[in-house]
């Protein structure tokens, strides 16, 4: 469903601020894979996700989504293949519009706009049933402005919007990092439920090793713009934080130093 072939990306080349962010990344995600991505600051996690989303062009290499070469497609043309949830709960929704209006925008993405009625009764019932899944009571507040919601409520809504049209690939960029632990756990639980229910191929960056181990069927760890660990199947199911730290040290020759990632 996703193929990255020998991707390189350098920022500010030829200057004192030159940063080689991706160094020959190659990665293949099969249909339905739920891959968690972990690594320290500057490892290349978000750069890889942004390369897939088309936020900036890569220097070399090839990106394929569902067999289609999207390497040279602009971000907005690539968007039809993707669902994305960002770290900031304020991103991805329209704050001055109602909950049902935001869901309607997500449902109509990529379709031509017409002068017909905005939201019909059938759609409203569909949105109500979708919101019930979250268990946050939003189905009783469908006309409320999104800007009045808490960060967790807004992030859960963004997740619904990103998956409403069952994208080829779901990108989650530390989407629980700005939430308190209880709310983050609820959003992650909802994420897993939606991904499994709709069999969505998913790439999730997390700053938390425990979350990376618990969720998904595959874990990759990045360092200095490269993938240094790729753990899946039974090996991942038996994995502990201590095992992961040991494997990191063996693969990199260094000690993992991010307390935030280790302690969660």
Secondary structure, DSSP 8 states (H G I E B T S, - for coil): -EEEEEEEEEESTTSTT-EEEEEEEEEEE-TT-EEEEEE-TTSSHHHHHHHHHTSS--SEEEEEETTEE-TT--HHHHGGGEEEE-SSTTSSS-TTSBHHHHHHHHHTTTS---SS-SS-HHHHHHHHHHHHTTTSSGGG-TTSBGGGS-HHHHHHHHHHHHHTT--SEEEEESTTTTS-HHHHHHHHHHHHHHHHHHT--EEEE-S-HHHHHHSSSEEEEEETTEEEEEEEHHHHHT--HHHHHHHHHHHHSS----HHHHH-
